[in-house]
Amino acid sequence: MDIIQNYRLSNIFARVLIAHYKVRLSTNLDNLMKSLYDIALTRIDGSQTTLGEYRNKVLLIFNAASQCGFTPQYAGLEALYQKYQARGFVVLGFPCNQFGAQEPGSDEQIASFCDRQYGVSFPMFSKVDVNGPNAHPLFEMLKQQAPGLMGSEGIKWNFTKFLIDGKGEVVSRFGSITSPEKIEQHLVNLIS
């Protein structure tokens, strides 16, 4: 190969690299520009919505399971919702079967369980994955904005909770062991 051929190949290679990185940069910018409120969701009854429905509200989003040792937290979450919903606070539950297969039921069965056992009236959504290649985009964004212990992003268990302010920013992340009652003061500071 002579110098001219090397130059041509280098030039072609450079153009391919530039095109590749332009696409990646564009995709990353699109993801950054997407707000929490743009993420598509499926309610537990199968209807579609986005978090835009809850714009300007303080949100507590969590992954749920009906056969978990933390399942009684539904009662505390419902109590917080009842106490503060008139002040712009909403609890949003997302069933997940990734931890010990503790949410094996269908969406219909989960909705019935939540109503019958805990009188849940806050919005519940269709079962999702919160970790791994099929993780729901909402939980991907929440984990990026509020990493867990020592910077880890992965959700460790059921009833991990994310507190979001009225501007759509993740303010805090709480592990499974943190009861709804211990979160109350944090949310009161946001709705006051």
VONU-592323 format. One record per residue: residue number from 1; x, y, z of N, C-alpha, C in turn. Coordinates in nm, 2 decimals, always signed. Each point is the difference from the previous one (the first is absolute). Example, Ala and Ser with C-alpha at 12.3 -4.5 7.8 and 13.67 -1.06 7.14 Angstrom:
REM residues 2
site num 1; nx +1.32; ny -0.57; nz +0.78; cax -0.09; cay +0.12; caz +0.00; cx +0.09; cy +0.12; cz +0.00 $
site num 2; nx -0.04; ny +0.11; nz -0.07; cax +0.09; cay +0.11; caz +0.00; cx -0.08; cy +0.11; cz +0.08 $
***
This chain:
REM residues 192
site num 1; nx +0.08; ny -0.12; nz +0.00; cax -0.08; cay +0.12; caz +0.00; cx +0.09; cy +0.12; cz +0.00 $
site num 2; nx -0.05; ny +0.10; nz -0.08; cax +0.08; cay +0.12; caz +0.00; cx -0.06; cy +0.10; cz +0.10 $
site num 3; nx +0.06; ny +0.11; nz +0.01; cax -0.04; cay +0.11; caz +0.09; cx -0.14; cy +0.05; cz -0.03 $
site num 4; nx -0.04; ny +0.01; nz -0.13; cax -0.13; cay +0.05; caz -0.04; cx -0.11; cy -0.10; cz +0.04 $
site num 5; nx +0.03; ny -0.13; nz -0.02; cax -0.10; cay -0.10; caz +0.05; cx -0.02; cy +0.01; cz +0.15 $
site num 6; nx +0.11; ny +0.00; nz +0.07; cax -0.01; cay +0.02; caz +0.15; cx -0.08; cy +0.12; cz +0.04 $
site num 7; nx +0.02; ny +0.11; nz -0.07; cax -0.07; cay +0.12; caz +0.03; cx -0.15; cy -0.02; cz -0.03 $
site num 8; nx -0.03; ny -0.06; nz -0.11; cax -0.15; cay -0.02; caz -0.03; cx -0.06; cy -0.09; cz +0.10 $
site num 9; nx +0.06; ny -0.11; nz +0.04; cax -0.05; cay -0.09; caz +0.10; cx -0.02; cy +0.07; cz +0.13 $
site num 10; nx +0.10; ny +0.07; nz +0.04; cax -0.01; cay +0.08; caz +0.13; cx -0.11; cy +0.10; cz -0.01 $
site num 11; nx -0.02; ny +0.06; nz -0.11; cax -0.10; cay +0.10; caz -0.02; cx -0.14; cy -0.07; cz +0.01 $
site num 12; nx -0.02; ny -0.11; nz -0.06; cax -0.12; cay -0.08; caz +0.00; cx -0.03; cy -0.04; cz +0.15 $
site num 13; nx +0.10; ny -0.06; nz +0.06; cax -0.01; cay -0.05; caz +0.14; cx -0.04; cy +0.12; cz +0.09 $
site num 14; nx +0.06; ny +0.11; nz -0.02; cax -0.03; cay +0.12; caz +0.09; cx -0.15; cy +0.04; cz -0.02 $
site num 15; nx -0.04; ny +0.00; nz -0.13; cax -0.14; cay +0.04; caz -0.02; cx -0.10; cy -0.10; cz +0.06 $
site num 16; nx +0.03; ny -0.13; nz -0.01; cax -0.08; cay -0.10; caz +0.07; cx -0.01; cy +0.02; cz +0.15 $
site num 17; nx +0.12; ny +0.02; nz +0.06; cax +0.00; cay +0.03; caz +0.14; cx -0.08; cy +0.12; cz +0.04 $
site num 18; nx +0.02; ny +0.11; nz -0.07; cax -0.07; cay +0.12; caz +0.03; cx -0.15; cy -0.02; cz -0.01 $
site num 19; nx -0.05; ny -0.07; nz -0.11; cax -0.14; cay -0.03; caz -0.02; cx -0.05; cy -0.08; cz +0.12 $
site num 20; nx +0.08; ny -0.10; nz +0.04; cax -0.04; cay -0.09; caz +0.11; cx -0.02; cy +0.08; cz +0.13 $
site num 21; nx +0.10; ny +0.08; nz +0.03; cax -0.01; cay +0.08; caz +0.13; cx -0.10; cy +0.11; cz -0.01 $
site num 22; nx -0.03; ny +0.05; nz -0.12; cax -0.11; cay +0.10; caz -0.01; cx -0.14; cy -0.07; cz +0.04 $
site num 23; nx -0.02; ny -0.12; nz -0.05; cax -0.12; cay -0.07; caz +0.04; cx +0.00; cy -0.03; cz +0.15 $
site num 24; nx +0.10; ny -0.05; nz +0.05; cax +0.01; cay -0.03; caz +0.15; cx -0.02; cy +0.13; cz +0.08 $
site num 25; nx +0.06; ny +0.11; nz -0.04; cax -0.02; cay +0.13; caz +0.07; cx -0.14; cy +0.04; cz -0.01 $
site num 26; nx -0.06; ny -0.01; nz -0.12; cax -0.14; cay +0.04; caz -0.02; cx -0.09; cy -0.08; cz +0.09 $
site num 27; nx +0.02; ny -0.13; nz +0.01; cax -0.08; cay -0.09; caz +0.08; cx +0.01; cy +0.04; cz +0.15 $
site num 28; nx +0.13; ny +0.02; nz +0.04; cax +0.02; cay +0.04; caz +0.14; cx -0.07; cy +0.13; cz +0.03 $
site num 29; nx +0.01; ny +0.10; nz -0.08; cax -0.06; cay +0.13; caz +0.02; cx -0.15; cy -0.02; cz +0.00 $
site num 30; nx -0.06; ny -0.08; nz -0.09; cax -0.14; cay -0.02; caz +0.01; cx -0.04; cy -0.06; cz +0.13 $
site num 31; nx +0.07; ny -0.10; nz +0.05; cax -0.03; cay -0.06; caz +0.13; cx +0.01; cy +0.10; cz +0.11 $
site num 32; nx +0.10; ny +0.09; nz +0.00; cax +0.02; cay +0.10; caz +0.10; cx -0.11; cy +0.10; cz +0.00 $
site num 33; nx -0.05; ny +0.03; nz -0.12; cax -0.10; cay +0.10; caz -0.02; cx -0.14; cy -0.05; cz +0.04 $
site num 34; nx -0.02; ny -0.13; nz +0.00; cax -0.12; cay -0.06; caz +0.04; cx -0.02; cy +0.02; cz +0.15 $
site num 35; nx -0.11; ny +0.05; nz +0.04; cax -0.03; cay +0.02; caz +0.14; cx -0.07; cy -0.12; cz +0.06 $
site num 36; nx +0.00; ny -0.01; nz +0.13; cax -0.08; cay -0.10; caz +0.07; cx -0.14; cy +0.00; cz -0.05 $
site num 37; nx -0.06; ny +0.11; nz -0.03; cax -0.14; cay +0.01; caz -0.03; cx -0.03; cy -0.05; cz -0.14 $
site num 38; nx +0.10; ny -0.03; nz -0.08; cax -0.02; cay -0.05; caz -0.14; cx -0.01; cy -0.15; cz -0.01 $
site num 39; nx +0.04; ny -0.07; nz +0.11; cax +0.01; cay -0.14; caz +0.00; cx -0.14; cy -0.07; cz -0.01 $
site num 40; nx -0.02; ny -0.09; nz -0.09; cax -0.12; cay -0.07; caz -0.02; cx -0.02; cy -0.10; cz +0.11 $
site num 41; nx -0.12; ny -0.01; nz +0.05; cax -0.04; cay -0.10; caz +0.11; cx -0.12; cy -0.07; cz -0.04 $
site num 42; nx -0.02; ny -0.12; nz +0.06; cax -0.12; cay -0.08; caz -0.02; cx -0.06; cy -0.02; cz +0.14 $
site num 43; nx -0.12; ny +0.06; nz +0.02; cax -0.07; cay -0.02; caz +0.13; cx -0.03; cy -0.15; cz +0.02 $
site num 44; nx -0.03; ny -0.03; nz +0.12; cax -0.03; cay -0.15; caz +0.03; cx -0.13; cy -0.05; cz -0.07 $
site num 45; nx -0.08; ny +0.10; nz -0.04; cax -0.12; cay -0.04; caz -0.08; cx +0.02; cy -0.01; cz -0.15 $
site num 46; nx +0.13; ny +0.02; nz -0.04; cax +0.04; cay -0.01; caz -0.14; cx -0.01; cy +0.13; cz -0.08 $
site num 47; nx -0.05; ny +0.10; nz +0.06; cax -0.01; cay +0.13; caz -0.07; cx +0.14; cy +0.07; cz +0.00 $
site num 48; nx +0.02; ny +0.08; nz -0.10; cax +0.13; cay +0.07; caz -0.02; cx +0.00; cy +0.14; cz +0.06 $
site num 49; nx +0.11; ny +0.05; nz +0.05; cax +0.02; cay +0.13; caz +0.04; cx +0.15; cy +0.04; cz +0.00 $
site num 50; nx +0.03; ny +0.11; nz +0.05; cax +0.14; cay +0.04; caz +0.03; cx +0.00; cy +0.07; cz +0.14 $
site num 51; nx +0.12; ny +0.02; nz +0.05; cax +0.01; cay +0.07; caz +0.13; cx -0.04; cy +0.15; cz -0.02 $
site num 52; nx -0.02; ny +0.04; nz -0.12; cax -0.05; cay +0.14; caz -0.02; cx -0.13; cy +0.02; cz +0.07 $
site num 53; nx -0.07; ny -0.10; nz +0.02; cax -0.13; cay +0.00; caz +0.08; cx +0.02; cy +0.05; cz +0.14 $
site num 54; nx +0.13; ny -0.01; nz +0.05; cax +0.03; cay +0.03; caz +0.14; cx +0.10; cy +0.12; cz +0.01 $
site num 55; nx +0.00; ny +0.08; nz -0.11; cax +0.09; cay +0.11; caz +0.00; cx -0.03; cy +0.10; cz +0.11 $
site num 56; nx +0.10; ny +0.06; nz +0.06; cax -0.01; cay +0.10; caz +0.11; cx -0.05; cy -0.07; cz +0.13 $
site num 57; nx +0.01; ny -0.13; nz +0.01; cax -0.04; cay -0.07; caz +0.12; cx +0.13; cy -0.06; cz +0.06 $
site num 58; nx +0.00; ny -0.02; nz +0.13; cax +0.10; cay -0.08; caz +0.07; cx -0.03; cy -0.14; cz -0.01 $
site num 59; nx +0.09; ny -0.08; nz -0.05; cax -0.03; cay -0.14; caz -0.02; cx +0.09; cy -0.09; cz +0.08 $
site num 60; nx -0.06; ny -0.12; nz +0.04; cax +0.08; cay -0.10; caz +0.07; cx -0.02; cy -0.13; cz -0.09 $
site num 61; nx +0.10; ny -0.04; nz -0.07; cax -0.01; cay -0.11; caz -0.10; cx +0.07; cy -0.12; cz +0.07 $
site num 62; nx -0.06; ny -0.11; nz -0.01; cax +0.06; cay -0.12; caz +0.06; cx -0.03; cy -0.13; cz -0.08 $
site num 63; nx +0.09; ny -0.10; nz +0.02; cax -0.02; cay -0.13; caz -0.06; cx -0.06; cy -0.09; cz +0.11 $
site num 64; nx -0.10; ny -0.07; nz -0.04; cax -0.09; cay -0.07; caz +0.10; cx +0.00; cy -0.16; cz -0.02 $
site num 65; nx -0.03; ny -0.07; nz +0.10; cax -0.02; cay -0.14; caz -0.01; cx -0.10; cy -0.04; cz +0.11 $
site num 66; nx -0.10; ny -0.09; nz -0.03; cax -0.10; cay -0.03; caz +0.09; cx +0.03; cy -0.12; cz +0.09 $
site num 67; nx +0.11; ny -0.07; nz -0.02; cax +0.04; cay -0.11; caz +0.08; cx +0.14; cy +0.02; cz +0.07 $
site num 68; nx +0.02; ny +0.12; nz +0.04; cax +0.13; cay +0.05; caz +0.05; cx -0.01; cy +0.03; cz +0.15 $
site num 69; nx +0.10; ny -0.01; nz +0.07; cax +0.00; cay +0.04; caz +0.14; cx -0.03; cy +0.15; cz +0.02 $
site num 70; nx +0.03; ny +0.08; nz -0.10; cax -0.03; cay +0.14; caz +0.00; cx -0.14; cy +0.04; cz -0.05 $
site num 71; nx -0.08; ny -0.10; nz -0.04; cax -0.13; cay +0.03; caz -0.06; cx -0.09; cy +0.08; cz +0.10 $
site num 72; nx +0.01; ny -0.01; nz +0.13; cax -0.08; cay +0.08; caz +0.09; cx +0.02; cy +0.15; cz -0.02 $
site num 73; nx +0.11; ny +0.04; nz -0.07; cax +0.03; cay +0.14; caz -0.02; cx -0.11; cy +0.06; cz -0.09 $
site num 74; nx -0.08; ny -0.08; nz -0.07; cax -0.12; cay +0.05; caz -0.07; cx -0.09; cy +0.08; cz +0.09 $
site num 75; nx -0.02; ny -0.04; nz +0.12; cax -0.08; cay +0.07; caz +0.10; cx +0.05; cy +0.14; cz +0.03 $
site num 76; nx +0.13; ny +0.01; nz +0.02; cax +0.06; cay +0.13; caz +0.03; cx +0.00; cy +0.09; cz -0.12 $
site num 77; nx +0.03; ny -0.06; nz -0.12; cax -0.01; cay +0.08; caz -0.12; cx -0.14; cy +0.06; cz -0.03 $
site num 78; nx -0.10; ny -0.09; nz +0.02; cax -0.14; cay +0.05; caz -0.01; cx -0.03; cy +0.11; cz +0.10 $
site num 79; nx +0.05; ny -0.02; nz +0.12; cax -0.02; cay +0.11; caz +0.10; cx +0.06; cy +0.13; cz -0.04 $
site num 80; nx +0.12; ny +0.00; nz -0.05; cax +0.07; cay +0.12; caz -0.04; cx -0.08; cy +0.06; cz -0.12 $
site num 81; nx -0.05; ny -0.08; nz -0.09; cax -0.07; cay +0.05; caz -0.12; cx -0.13; cy +0.06; cz +0.05 $
site num 82; nx -0.08; ny -0.06; nz +0.09; cax -0.12; cay +0.06; caz +0.05; cx +0.02; cy +0.13; cz +0.07 $
site num 83; nx +0.11; ny +0.00; nz +0.08; cax +0.03; cay +0.12; caz +0.08; cx +0.04; cy +0.12; cz -0.08 $
site num 84; nx +0.08; ny -0.02; nz -0.11; cax +0.06; cay +0.11; caz -0.08; cx -0.05; cy +0.02; cz -0.14 $
site num 85; nx -0.09; ny -0.08; nz -0.05; cax -0.03; cay +0.01; caz -0.14; cx -0.07; cy +0.13; cz -0.03 $
site num 86; nx -0.07; ny +0.06; nz +0.09; cax -0.07; cay +0.13; caz -0.03; cx +0.11; cy +0.11; cz -0.01 $
site num 87; nx +0.12; ny -0.03; nz +0.05; cax +0.11; cay +0.10; caz -0.01; cx +0.09; cy -0.02; cz -0.11 $
site num 88; nx -0.04; ny -0.09; nz -0.09; cax +0.08; cay -0.02; caz -0.12; cx +0.10; cy -0.11; cz +0.01 $
site num 89; nx -0.03; ny -0.10; nz +0.08; cax +0.09; cay -0.12; caz +0.01; cx -0.06; cy -0.12; cz -0.05 $
site num 90; nx +0.07; ny -0.08; nz -0.08; cax -0.05; cay -0.12; caz -0.06; cx +0.10; cy -0.12; cz +0.02 $
site num 91; nx -0.05; ny -0.11; nz +0.04; cax +0.08; cay -0.13; caz +0.01; cx -0.03; cy -0.07; cz -0.13 $
site num 92; nx +0.10; ny -0.06; nz -0.06; cax -0.01; cay -0.08; caz -0.13; cx +0.07; cy -0.13; cz +0.02 $
site num 93; nx -0.08; ny -0.11; nz -0.01; cax +0.06; cay -0.13; caz +0.03; cx +0.02; cy -0.08; cz -0.13 $
site num 94; nx +0.11; ny -0.07; nz -0.01; cax +0.04; cay -0.08; caz -0.12; cx +0.03; cy -0.14; cz +0.04 $
site num 95; nx -0.09; ny -0.09; nz -0.01; cax +0.03; cay -0.14; caz +0.03; cx +0.12; cy -0.06; cz -0.08 $
site num 96; nx +0.08; ny -0.08; nz +0.07; cax +0.12; cay -0.06; caz -0.06; cx +0.02; cy -0.14; cz +0.05 $
site num 97; nx +0.03; ny -0.09; nz -0.09; cax +0.02; cay -0.14; caz +0.04; cx +0.15; cy -0.04; cz +0.00 $
site num 98; nx +0.09; ny +0.09; nz +0.00; cax +0.14; cay -0.03; caz -0.01; cx +0.07; cy -0.04; cz +0.13 $
site num 99; nx -0.06; ny +0.02; nz +0.11; cax +0.07; cay -0.03; caz +0.13; cx -0.07; cy -0.12; cz +0.07 $
site num 100; nx +0.05; ny -0.12; nz -0.01; cax -0.05; cay -0.11; caz +0.06; cx -0.14; cy -0.05; cz -0.06 $
site num 101; nx -0.03; ny +0.05; nz -0.12; cax -0.13; cay -0.04; caz -0.06; cx -0.11; cy +0.03; cz +0.09 $
site num 102; nx +0.00; ny +0.11; nz +0.07; cax -0.10; cay +0.04; caz +0.10; cx -0.12; cy +0.07; cz -0.05 $
site num 103; nx -0.01; ny +0.02; nz -0.13; cax -0.11; cay +0.06; caz -0.07; cx -0.04; cy -0.08; cz -0.12 $
site num 104; nx -0.05; ny -0.12; nz +0.02; cax -0.02; cay -0.09; caz -0.11; cx -0.14; cy +0.02; cz -0.07 $
site num 105; nx -0.09; ny +0.07; nz +0.06; cax -0.14; cay +0.02; caz -0.05; cx -0.01; cy +0.08; cz -0.13 $
site num 106; nx -0.11; ny +0.00; nz -0.06; cax -0.03; cay +0.09; caz -0.11; cx -0.04; cy +0.14; cz +0.05 $
site num 107; nx +0.00; ny +0.09; nz -0.09; cax -0.04; cay +0.14; caz +0.05; cx -0.13; cy +0.00; cz +0.07 $
site num 108; nx -0.10; ny -0.07; nz -0.06; cax -0.13; cay -0.01; caz +0.07; cx +0.01; cy -0.06; cz +0.14 $
site num 109; nx +0.07; ny -0.10; nz +0.02; cax +0.02; cay -0.06; caz +0.13; cx +0.07; cy +0.09; cz +0.10 $
site num 110; nx +0.10; ny +0.07; nz -0.05; cax +0.07; cay +0.10; caz +0.08; cx -0.09; cy +0.11; cz +0.04 $
site num 111; nx -0.08; ny +0.06; nz -0.09; cax -0.09; cay +0.10; caz +0.03; cx -0.10; cy -0.04; cz +0.11 $
site num 112; nx -0.06; ny -0.12; nz -0.02; cax -0.09; cay -0.06; caz +0.09; cx +0.06; cy -0.01; cz +0.14 $
site num 113; nx +0.12; ny -0.06; nz +0.01; cax +0.07; cay -0.02; caz +0.13; cx +0.02; cy +0.14; cz +0.07 $
site num 114; nx +0.05; ny +0.10; nz -0.08; cax +0.03; cay +0.13; caz +0.06; cx -0.13; cy +0.06; cz +0.06 $
site num 115; nx -0.11; ny -0.01; nz -0.07; cax -0.13; cay +0.06; caz +0.04; cx -0.05; cy -0.08; cz +0.12 $
site num 116; nx +0.00; ny -0.13; nz -0.01; cax -0.06; cay -0.09; caz +0.11; cx +0.08; cy +0.01; cz +0.13 $
site num 117; nx +0.13; ny -0.01; nz -0.01; cax +0.09; cay -0.01; caz +0.12; cx +0.03; cy +0.14; cz +0.06 $
site num 118; nx +0.02; ny +0.10; nz -0.09; cax +0.05; cay +0.13; caz +0.05; cx -0.08; cy +0.12; cz -0.03 $
site num 119; nx -0.11; ny -0.02; nz -0.08; cax -0.08; cay +0.11; caz -0.04; cx +0.07; cy +0.10; cz -0.08 $
site num 120; nx +0.10; ny -0.04; nz -0.08; cax +0.08; cay +0.09; caz -0.08; cx -0.09; cy +0.08; cz -0.10 $
site num 121; nx +0.01; ny +0.13; nz +0.01; cax -0.07; cay +0.09; caz -0.09; cx +0.10; cy +0.08; cz -0.09 $
site num 122; nx +0.13; ny -0.01; nz +0.03; cax +0.09; cay +0.08; caz -0.08; cx +0.02; cy -0.08; cz -0.13 $
site num 123; nx +0.05; ny +0.07; nz -0.10; cax +0.02; cay -0.06; caz -0.13; cx +0.10; cy -0.12; cz +0.00 $
site num 124; nx -0.04; ny -0.11; nz -0.06; cax +0.09; cay -0.11; caz -0.02; cx +0.01; cy -0.02; cz -0.15 $
site num 125; nx +0.12; ny -0.06; nz -0.03; cax +0.03; cay -0.02; caz -0.14; cx +0.03; cy -0.14; cz -0.03 $
site num 126; nx +0.01; ny -0.03; nz -0.13; cax +0.02; cay -0.14; caz -0.05; cx +0.14; cy -0.05; cz +0.05 $
site num 127; nx +0.01; ny -0.13; nz +0.02; cax +0.13; cay -0.05; caz +0.05; cx +0.11; cy +0.03; cz -0.10 $
site num 128; nx +0.12; ny +0.04; nz +0.06; cax +0.12; cay +0.04; caz -0.07; cx +0.12; cy -0.07; cz +0.05 $
site num 129; nx +0.11; ny +0.00; nz -0.07; cax +0.13; cay -0.03; caz +0.04; cx +0.07; cy +0.13; cz +0.05 $
site num 130; nx +0.07; ny +0.00; nz +0.10; cax +0.07; cay +0.12; caz +0.05; cx +0.15; cy -0.01; cz -0.02 $
site num 131; nx +0.05; ny -0.12; nz -0.03; cax +0.15; cay -0.02; caz -0.03; cx +0.01; cy -0.08; cz -0.12 $
site num 132; nx +0.12; ny +0.00; nz -0.06; cax +0.03; cay -0.09; caz -0.11; cx -0.03; cy +0.06; cz -0.14 $
site num 133; nx +0.01; ny -0.08; nz -0.10; cax -0.02; cay +0.05; caz -0.14; cx -0.14; cy +0.04; cz -0.03 $
site num 134; nx -0.10; ny -0.05; nz +0.08; cax -0.14; cay +0.03; caz -0.03; cx -0.05; cy +0.10; cz +0.11 $
site num 135; nx +0.09; ny +0.07; nz +0.07; cax -0.05; cay +0.09; caz +0.10; cx -0.08; cy +0.11; cz -0.07 $
site num 136; nx -0.11; ny +0.04; nz +0.07; cax -0.08; cay +0.11; caz -0.05; cx +0.08; cy +0.13; cz -0.01 $
site num 137; nx -0.02; ny +0.08; nz -0.10; cax +0.07; cay +0.13; caz -0.01; cx -0.02; cy +0.09; cz +0.12 $
site num 138; nx -0.11; ny -0.01; nz +0.07; cax -0.02; cay +0.09; caz +0.12; cx +0.10; cy -0.04; cz +0.10 $
site num 139; nx +0.01; ny -0.13; nz +0.03; cax +0.10; cay -0.04; caz +0.10; cx +0.14; cy +0.02; cz -0.04 $
site num 140; nx +0.03; ny -0.01; nz -0.13; cax +0.14; cay +0.03; caz -0.05; cx +0.03; cy +0.15; cz +0.04 $
site num 141; nx -0.10; ny +0.09; nz -0.03; cax +0.03; cay +0.14; caz +0.03; cx +0.01; cy +0.02; cz +0.15 $
site num 142; nx -0.09; ny -0.06; nz +0.07; cax +0.00; cay +0.02; caz +0.15; cx +0.14; cy -0.05; cz +0.06 $
site num 143; nx +0.04; ny -0.11; nz -0.04; cax +0.13; cay -0.06; caz +0.05; cx +0.12; cy +0.09; cz -0.04 $
site num 144; nx -0.01; ny +0.06; nz -0.12; cax +0.11; cay +0.09; caz -0.05; cx +0.01; cy +0.13; cz +0.09 $
site num 145; nx -0.12; ny +0.05; nz +0.02; cax -0.01; cay +0.13; caz +0.08; cx +0.02; cy -0.02; cz +0.15 $
site num 146; nx -0.02; ny -0.12; nz +0.05; cax +0.01; cay -0.02; caz +0.14; cx +0.07; cy -0.14; cz +0.03 $
site num 147; nx +0.13; ny -0.01; nz -0.02; cax +0.06; cay -0.13; caz +0.02; cx -0.01; cy -0.04; cz +0.15 $
site num 148; nx +0.01; ny -0.13; nz +0.02; cax -0.01; cay -0.06; caz +0.13; cx +0.13; cy +0.01; cz +0.08 $
site num 149; nx +0.01; ny -0.09; nz +0.09; cax +0.12; cay -0.01; caz +0.09; cx +0.13; cy -0.01; cz -0.08 $
site num 150; nx +0.09; ny +0.08; nz +0.04; cax +0.13; cay +0.01; caz -0.07; cx -0.01; cy +0.01; cz -0.15 $
site num 151; nx -0.10; ny +0.08; nz -0.04; cax -0.01; cay +0.03; caz -0.15; cx -0.06; cy -0.11; cz -0.08 $
site num 152; nx -0.04; ny -0.11; nz +0.05; cax -0.05; cay -0.11; caz -0.08; cx -0.14; cy +0.04; cz -0.05 $
site num 153; nx -0.03; ny -0.03; nz -0.12; cax -0.13; cay +0.04; caz -0.06; cx -0.10; cy -0.11; cz +0.02 $
site num 154; nx +0.03; ny -0.12; nz +0.00; cax -0.09; cay -0.11; caz +0.01; cx -0.09; cy +0.01; cz +0.12 $
site num 155; nx -0.13; ny -0.03; nz -0.02; cax -0.09; cay -0.01; caz +0.11; cx +0.02; cy -0.14; cz +0.07 $
site num 156; nx +0.01; ny +0.00; nz +0.13; cax +0.04; cay -0.12; caz +0.07; cx -0.12; cy -0.09; cz +0.04 $
site num 157; nx -0.12; ny +0.06; nz +0.02; cax -0.11; cay -0.08; caz +0.05; cx -0.13; cy +0.08; cz -0.03 $
site num 158; nx -0.11; ny -0.07; nz +0.04; cax -0.14; cay +0.06; caz -0.01; cx -0.01; cy +0.12; cz +0.09 $
site num 159; nx -0.08; ny +0.09; nz -0.03; cax -0.04; cay +0.12; caz +0.08; cx +0.12; cy +0.09; cz +0.01 $
site num 160; nx +0.08; ny +0.02; nz -0.10; cax +0.09; cay +0.11; caz -0.01; cx -0.08; cy +0.12; cz -0.05 $
site num 161; nx +0.02; ny +0.11; nz +0.07; cax -0.08; cay +0.12; caz -0.03; cx +0.08; cy +0.12; cz -0.04 $
site num 162; nx -0.06; ny +0.07; nz -0.10; cax +0.06; cay +0.12; caz -0.06; cx -0.09; cy +0.12; cz +0.03 $
site num 163; nx +0.05; ny +0.10; nz +0.06; cax -0.08; cay +0.13; caz +0.03; cx +0.04; cy +0.10; cz -0.11 $
site num 164; nx -0.10; ny +0.05; nz -0.07; cax +0.01; cay +0.09; caz -0.11; cx -0.07; cy +0.13; cz +0.03 $
site num 165; nx +0.07; ny +0.12; nz -0.02; cax -0.06; cay +0.12; caz +0.04; cx -0.10; cy +0.05; cz -0.12 $
site num 166; nx -0.06; ny +0.11; nz +0.02; cax -0.10; cay +0.05; caz -0.09; cx +0.06; cy +0.04; cz -0.14 $
site num 167; nx +0.13; ny +0.01; nz -0.01; cax +0.07; cay +0.03; caz -0.12; cx +0.04; cy -0.12; cz -0.08 $
site num 168; nx -0.02; ny -0.12; nz +0.06; cax +0.03; cay -0.12; caz -0.07; cx +0.15; cy -0.04; cz +0.03 $
site num 169; nx +0.06; ny +0.05; nz +0.10; cax +0.13; cay -0.04; caz +0.04; cx +0.00; cy -0.10; cz +0.11 $
site num 170; nx +0.08; ny -0.10; nz -0.01; cax +0.01; cay -0.10; caz +0.11; cx +0.08; cy +0.06; cz +0.12 $
site num 171; nx -0.07; ny +0.00; nz +0.11; cax +0.06; cay +0.07; caz +0.12; cx +0.07; cy -0.11; cz +0.09 $
site num 172; nx -0.06; ny -0.11; nz +0.02; cax +0.05; cay -0.10; caz +0.09; cx -0.04; cy -0.14; cz -0.05 $
site num 173; nx +0.09; ny -0.10; nz +0.04; cax -0.03; cay -0.14; caz -0.02; cx +0.00; cy -0.07; cz +0.13 $
site num 174; nx -0.09; ny -0.08; nz +0.03; cax -0.01; cay -0.07; caz +0.13; cx -0.01; cy -0.15; cz -0.03 $
site num 175; nx +0.08; ny -0.07; nz +0.08; cax +0.00; cay -0.15; caz -0.01; cx -0.12; cy -0.06; cz +0.06 $
site num 176; nx -0.02; ny -0.13; nz -0.03; cax -0.11; cay -0.08; caz +0.05; cx -0.03; cy +0.02; cz +0.15 $
site num 177; nx +0.10; ny +0.00; nz +0.08; cax -0.01; cay +0.00; caz +0.14; cx -0.06; cy +0.14; cz +0.05 $
site num 178; nx +0.01; ny +0.10; nz -0.08; cax -0.05; cay +0.13; caz +0.04; cx -0.15; cy +0.00; cz -0.01 $
site num 179; nx -0.07; ny +0.02; nz +0.12; cax -0.14; cay -0.01; caz +0.00; cx -0.06; cy +0.13; cz -0.06 $
site num 180; nx -0.12; ny +0.00; nz -0.05; cax -0.07; cay +0.12; caz -0.04; cx +0.00; cy +0.11; cz +0.11 $
site num 181; nx -0.02; ny -0.04; nz +0.12; cax -0.01; cay +0.10; caz +0.11; cx +0.13; cy +0.08; cz +0.01 $
site num 182; nx +0.12; ny -0.07; nz -0.03; cax +0.13; cay +0.07; caz +0.01; cx +0.02; cy +0.09; cz -0.12 $
site num 183; nx -0.08; ny -0.01; nz -0.10; cax +0.01; cay +0.08; caz -0.12; cx -0.09; cy +0.13; cz +0.01 $
site num 184; nx -0.09; ny -0.01; nz +0.09; cax -0.10; cay +0.11; caz +0.01; cx +0.06; cy +0.14; cz +0.01 $
site num 185; nx +0.10; ny +0.02; nz +0.09; cax +0.05; cay +0.13; caz +0.02; cx +0.07; cy +0.05; cz -0.13 $
site num 186; nx +0.06; ny -0.09; nz -0.08; cax +0.06; cay +0.04; caz -0.12; cx -0.10; cy +0.05; cz -0.10 $
site num 187; nx -0.12; ny -0.06; nz -0.01; cax -0.10; cay +0.04; caz -0.09; cx -0.07; cy +0.13; cz +0.05 $
site num 188; nx -0.01; ny +0.01; nz +0.13; cax -0.07; cay +0.12; caz +0.05; cx +0.09; cy +0.12; cz -0.03 $
site num 189; nx +0.13; ny -0.01; nz +0.00; cax +0.09; cay +0.11; caz -0.04; cx -0.02; cy +0.04; cz -0.14 $
site num 190; nx -0.04; ny -0.09; nz -0.09; cax -0.02; cay +0.03; caz -0.14; cx -0.13; cy +0.06; cz -0.03 $
site num 191; nx -0.11; ny -0.03; nz +0.08; cax -0.13; cay +0.05; caz -0.03; cx -0.04; cy +0.12; cz +0.08 $
site num 192; nx +0.09; ny +0.04; nz +0.09; cax -0.03; cay +0.12; caz +0.09; cx +0.02; cy +0.13; cz -0.08 $
***
